[in-house]
Structure formats: structure tokens, C-alpha cells
């Protein structure tokens, strides 16, 4: 029964947080520095999710040849900067990962 309380309570809290932003729309103007920084939130969030997978091997920071994800990530970053195409970036990253793993 405690699990249900946690689930319902979490749902209500999440709903209240989201509702507060909808209810305050038009009534509150955030500071200009805050609005300027908002476009960087998705980049920071994705970096926080992806960086540990690229940089850690067995919970140790690794930039060496024993970390194929790091090198495949560098390939994907280069392709993304060069072509600005999401599908090509993902495809090249996967191909690089598979090739590097096959060579090991």
C-alpha cells in the first residue's frame, strides 16, 4: 500500500509543478538573463546523460583505446559539427562503435 501512496503522491506533486507554470503564464516575466540561458538547458541535460556513458569504463574515467564509446562519440561529434544531420550523426556513431569493437 505504501507504493500506491508514493505513486499517487509523486503524480500529484508533478501535476502541481506543471500546473504552476501554466497558471503563471503571462503573469510573471522571468529575468532577461534567465531567458537568455534557456536555450542551453537541453544541451546541458543531454550532456549530463551522455557523458558518463562515453567517458567511463568499469566506473573509471578512460580516454584510451580500451574505451570504444569515447572514440565513437568523437566521430559522432565531428559528423554532427560537419553535417548538422541527426540521422547521419547517429548512423556514423554506431558504425564507428561497431568498427572499433570489431577491431579489438
Beta strands, then each sheet from edge to edge (+ up, - down):
strand 1: 56-57
strand 2: 60-61
sheet 1: 1+ 2-
end
